[in-house]
Amino acid sequence: MIQKILVDSDNEKSLLALAAEQGLMIDSPCGGRGACRKCRIYVVGIGEVLSCRFYPKADLEVEISDEGDIGYSEGFSTDEIDNHAFTYQAPHQENLNESIRPFGIAIDVGTTSIAGACYDLDRGERLARGSVANRQTHYGADVVSRIEYAIQNTENLQHIHDAVIDSITELIYNLTKLMNKKQLKSKYNTINSDANDDNPQHYEIVEYCLTKVVFCGNTTMTHLLLNVNPSSLATAPFASRVVGLVHGLLSDLISASKLYQISKDGKVAVASDAAFTVLPIIGSHVGSDITSDIVAVQKIYAASDSAMNYLLIDIGTNGEMVLSVDGKRVACSTAAGPAFEGGGLTCGMRAVNGAINQVWYDKAIQDIGYFVIGGDDNHHHPIKGICGSGIIDVLAAFLDSGLMDNTGRLVRPGDAAYVKLSHALQKRIRQIDGIWAIAFTSDLSGRDVYITQKDIREIQMAKSAICAGALTLLSSVSIDIDRLDSIYIAGAFGSSIDIEQACRIGLLPKVKNQSVYDAIGNSALVGTTIAMLYERSMSDIEATAEETESIELANSTIFAELYMDNMEF
């Protein structure tokens, strides 16, 4: 899809900044500093440019994804709620004029991405959904590095808090732009006026009014969202400073000026008493995203069988998981890193146009085959990098082809295994900037898209941590994995991964009957949406968190042993 970007003749802003101002979100993990080189975009008549370093002086057109939702993420959906036979009862709204319909937003604050869904609170109808990158990646790709940054001083804590608030503001702004609005004239006490205006009560042409936002996230993200120092999460006994449900006024979390901008540009009202809720965390490193996952399983995925024994693995920058056996729940979290969300790798990226998302070994031609999002069978689309689901396929394809052995070592010239490879595979093995790598192709800028030995090691540690975490939970209640009724795979790209390949590389535990695996996508957002739509469930949600035991893996010898045992492919 082609989108026009308007540019003033005296413009001094980058294409990245201009695009964001005009509602086009270009992935930029480094925050536009030119470090990651992942914000490349195709400009009609010019070619591919680095948007954070390109300063246009005239209007231009860019080629963008047409997936339909902003910030497309693999497996991102809340269709399960829309398709489920809930009896929806609209919550009571105070001070709301009958001609205005209230809406709420459920938000999953992830380490790498922040996803949200808007719902009409009168009718339970979804109005928009989407995601944006978490701008906290400027301060580190994982929670450990962000904790280290935040606890240095109060100024750093404020910076990293502001970054996530800016991301959430960006998300809300874009969601409101996507909403299907009808213009009705009514009167309501809103902050839909100048932030310094002492009398915000006035007439405004609006239809929807934002009255509540409900958040979930891992424990570190929850602390940083609320501007709470996370130092207690860095050392034993790893105690959280945030406990239970957290409620407050939205204007205490997001400044009046930002809410005014959302209201003005998004053409929606924001109630002066709009509230926010942060769902309860389970433990020091098991956040409210897992609480939301449990809610989604209980209310939708396993609603017909309360006695079901299940394991849920939420694959993301934090590999959080929960095991439910005979009504008892235990949960844990592993530091998987951002590799499975396309971050932290040399050519990693999110699942947008230009990302390699499927990879396989073609025995017929004895070479690697791959598919590019937005491309066709001949790859007629600029290839920018490899996304999370593609990474899993890459490892399986390398194993199948002989490009990599089961220790994770890439084959190189001089190895005995090298001479057994086809000529096509041998051509893919090269040194890039002095580092051994397997190349896929060169993008339009002439830069190779490739996987390095260092990338393999990053993925290797991440996949071993997730698998070992799941096996540790099973060990804690002495149950064999083949006794489970279901294994749910959650996360932003859970519904797009190849389960067989994930088991092949050791990301997921092997089972006798692979049909027990069920990829359910972003169930954390589904659970958070349920909490937003059905206020009466809040007390149940708090009980769910309190009744789930959290296992700390840092001091677990069982986890350490399983981690090493599962390191190979």
Summary of the structure (lengths in Angstrom):
residues: 569
radius of gyration: 23.8
end to end distance: 39.8
largest distance: 79.1
contacts: 2049
relative contact order: 0.13
helix: 33%
strand: 26%
